Amino acid sequence: MLTRGLTHITDRLPDAVRDVGRTTVDFLFPPACAGCQRSLQNSLDAPRFLCHDCRTAISPIIPHRCVRCSAPVGPHLDTTLGCYHCRDDKFAFERVFSLGVYNAQLRSAVLAAKQPGGDVLAAALAELLALREADTLRSLKINLIVPVPHHWTDRLLRRHLPPVSLATRLSRMLNAPWSPHILAKVRRTRPQTDLNHSERRNNLRGAFRLIGRPQLDGAGILLVDDVLTTGTTAHRAAALLKKAGATVSVAVIARGIGTASSPAPVRAS
């Protein structure tokens, strides 16, 4: 915990000073993997807080994905207009980036990142995502990174919100500013995970609003959350940003696709 606390301090310093600070901290307190807690022999290993074994277990390479929603698909499929999971959906965002499917070790990592002290793991997952998708993300010319907002009661009760940790790390990795002051969640809602597909669609109606009158004409925005399943949350938030003139892509740690026995995905509207 001391190592992580000192690392947070050095992360807020200017680049040159931060590099010296990190080297000193790592020398005095060798970093540990955020996933398995084992010592990292090489502190320059990237991403900074995940060992090779955890990276491989948490996020195995998926060779073929839907360009639009990031769900796994078969080879040789043109998914520019979507796949089986999303082709009938009307989303306000252009595409989704994720580390993988919300199951197994990745699901465990996402849940752990939500817990108190999980901000380091969340940052490590964001860093892995940024490294995996570096070329494509940079090609989008992102002007601003925006975390999906939580209601003020959640911010009051929880010291750590994963979308904020993800946004701050992606901001540093992509050299783009981030802002928690573009969107607000103005209505407290039930957790999406507690609802069926139809309930999820209605649960978030009117839940978000823009703060003030941001000038977003022509802006490329990366909207950030921890998990995307039906896409309703991201769609609702992205619709407001799009209405203000932005083009929106979405970055999440995991893409939830349900199970074979799950109902068909709800169509965002």
Buried (B, 14 or more C-beta within 10 A) or exposed (E): EEBBEBBEEBBEEEEEEBEEBBEEBBEEBEBBBBBEEEEBEEBEBEBBBBBEEBBEBBBEEBEEBBBBBBBBBEEEEEBEEBBBBBEEBEBBBBBBBBBBBBEEBBBEBBEBBBEEEBBBBBBBBBBBBBEBBEEEBEEBEBBBBBBBBBBEEEBEEEEBBBBBBBBBBBBBBBEBEBBBEBBBBEEEBEEBEEBEBEEBBEBBEEBBEBEEEBEBEEBBBBBBBBBBBBBBBBBBBBBBBBEBEBBBBBBBBBBBBBEEEEEEBBBBE
